[in-house]
């Protein structure tokens, strides 16, 4: 009886971590989940988790460009407001210093 040789097949399409990360950033990845805590059919707590992982270009493409309109992420949006607040603070300091002298 002849022994049959079985060759070990190796994958020729291996992906590195960089390849996987590039694919995720290019296409996007969404992870969603809900956690609900109930006691005797009374909902006490609901936590909704939505996680989107993608590149900035992909985020802009799908309309998730909150950093462009949110003042906490874009300091250029509230410069006029900051200037007004700074002037008001300077006036208050002048008034307090004047009261301290007099």
C-alpha positions as CSV (number, residue, x, y, z in Angstrom):
1,X,0.0,0.0,0.0
2,X,1.4,3.3,-1.0
3,X,1.2,6.2,1.4
4,X,-0.6,9.1,0.1
5,X,1.2,12.4,0.8
6,X,-1.0,15.2,1.9
7,X,0.4,18.6,1.4
8,X,-0.2,21.2,3.9
9,X,-1.9,24.1,2.3
10,X,-1.0,27.5,3.3
11,X,-3.1,30.6,2.8
12,X,-1.7,32.8,0.0
13,X,-4.0,35.7,0.9
14,X,-2.8,36.6,4.4
15,X,-3.6,40.0,5.6
16,X,-1.4,42.0,7.9
17,X,-2.7,44.2,10.7
18,X,-2.0,47.3,8.5
19,X,-4.1,45.8,5.7
20,X,-7.0,45.1,8.0
21,X,-6.8,48.6,9.5
22,X,-6.6,50.2,6.0
23,X,-9.7,48.3,5.0
24,X,-11.6,49.3,8.1
25,X,-10.7,53.0,7.7
26,X,-11.6,52.9,4.0
27,X,-14.9,51.1,4.3
28,X,-15.9,52.0,7.9
29,X,-16.9,49.9,10.9
30,X,-20.0,50.4,12.9
31,X,-20.5,48.8,16.3
32,X,-23.9,49.3,18.0
33,X,-25.4,48.0,21.2
34,X,-28.0,48.7,23.8
35,X,-27.9,47.9,27.5
36,X,-31.2,48.0,29.4
37,X,-31.6,47.5,33.1
38,X,-35.2,46.7,34.2
39,X,-36.7,45.8,37.5
40,X,-40.2,44.3,37.5
41,X,-40.8,45.6,34.0
42,X,-39.8,49.1,34.9
43,X,-36.9,50.4,32.8
44,X,-34.3,52.0,35.2
45,X,-31.4,52.6,32.8
46,X,-30.8,52.5,29.1
47,X,-27.4,53.0,27.6
48,X,-27.1,53.1,23.8
49,X,-23.6,52.6,22.4
50,X,-22.9,53.6,18.8
51,X,-19.2,53.4,17.7
52,X,-18.1,54.4,14.2
53,X,-14.5,53.8,13.1
54,X,-13.6,55.2,9.8
55,X,-11.2,57.7,8.1
56,X,-11.9,61.4,8.1
57,X,-12.7,61.3,4.4
58,X,-15.2,58.5,4.9
59,X,-16.8,60.4,7.8
60,X,-17.2,63.5,5.7
61,X,-18.7,61.4,2.9
62,X,-21.4,59.9,5.2
63,X,-22.1,63.2,6.9
64,X,-20.4,62.7,10.2
65,X,-18.3,65.9,10.3
66,X,-19.4,67.2,13.7
67,X,-15.9,68.6,14.4
68,X,-16.5,71.3,11.7
69,X,-19.6,72.8,13.4
70,X,-19.0,72.0,17.1
71,X,-17.3,74.9,19.0
72,X,-15.6,72.5,21.4
73,X,-13.7,70.8,18.5
74,X,-13.2,73.9,16.3
75,X,-11.8,76.9,18.1
76,X,-12.3,79.1,15.0
77,X,-16.1,79.1,15.5
78,X,-16.2,80.9,18.8
79,X,-13.5,83.5,18.3
80,X,-16.1,86.3,18.2
81,X,-17.8,85.1,21.3
82,X,-14.4,84.7,23.0
83,X,-13.5,88.3,22.1
84,X,-16.8,89.6,23.5
85,X,-16.2,87.6,26.7
86,X,-12.7,88.9,27.0
87,X,-13.8,92.5,26.7
88,X,-16.5,92.0,29.3
89,X,-13.9,90.4,31.7
90,X,-11.5,93.3,31.1
91,X,-14.2,95.8,32.0
92,X,-15.1,93.9,35.2
93,X,-11.5,93.9,36.2
94,X,-11.2,97.6,35.6
95,X,-14.3,98.2,37.7
96,X,-13.1,96.0,40.6
97,X,-9.6,97.6,40.5
98,X,-11.2,101.1,40.6
99,X,-13.4,100.1,43.6
100,X,-10.4,98.7,45.4
101,X,-8.5,102.0,45.0
102,X,-11.4,104.1,46.1
